[in-house]
Amino acid sequence: MKSSDERISSLGANLRAARTVLGFSPREIAKSAGISLSHYSQIEAGKRIPSLEVFINISEALKVSPDNLIYGEKMTSHQDTILQMLTGLSDAELLRIDQILRAINQSSFF
């Protein structure tokens, strides 16, 4: 069983890994989560434990489930491939992809 310090360190490492894979900066996540960059950096470095509210906000900002951040579950190869394809696209391109995916999701065709 992991110690408290090991769990905090693992959470920070999992946050950093998810943020990096998804292409977010620490500043973007902090802003989306409604906390300061310093606060977020301390959480990611394993020096601070987030409150439940902050943890949920960070999870939502990353669009990653909380259990993935706690346990460090790896994304499937399909998710990783899709994320790699999305990296570097412009906001306009991402918006168009979002619209297409929403249309597919709402369609009974698939």
Stockholm file with secondary structure:
# STOCKHOLM 1.0

chainA/1-110         MKSSDERISSLGANLRAARTVLGFSPREIAKSAGISLSHYSQIEAGKRIPSLEVFINISEALKVSPDNLIYGEKMTSHQDTILQMLTGLSDAELLRIDQILRAINQSSFF
#=GR chainA/1-110 SS CCCHHHHHHHHHHHHHHHHHHHTCCHHHHHHHHTSCHHHHHHHHTTSSCCCHHHHHHHHHHHTCCHHHHHHCCCCCHHHHHHHHHHTTCCHHHHHHHHHHHHHHHHCSCC
#=GC SS_cons         CCCHHHHHHHHHHHHHHHHHHHTCCHHHHHHHHTSCHHHHHHHHTTSSCCCHHHHHHHHHHHTCCHHHHHHCCCCCHHHHHHHHHHTTCCHHHHHHHHHHHHHHHHCSCC
//
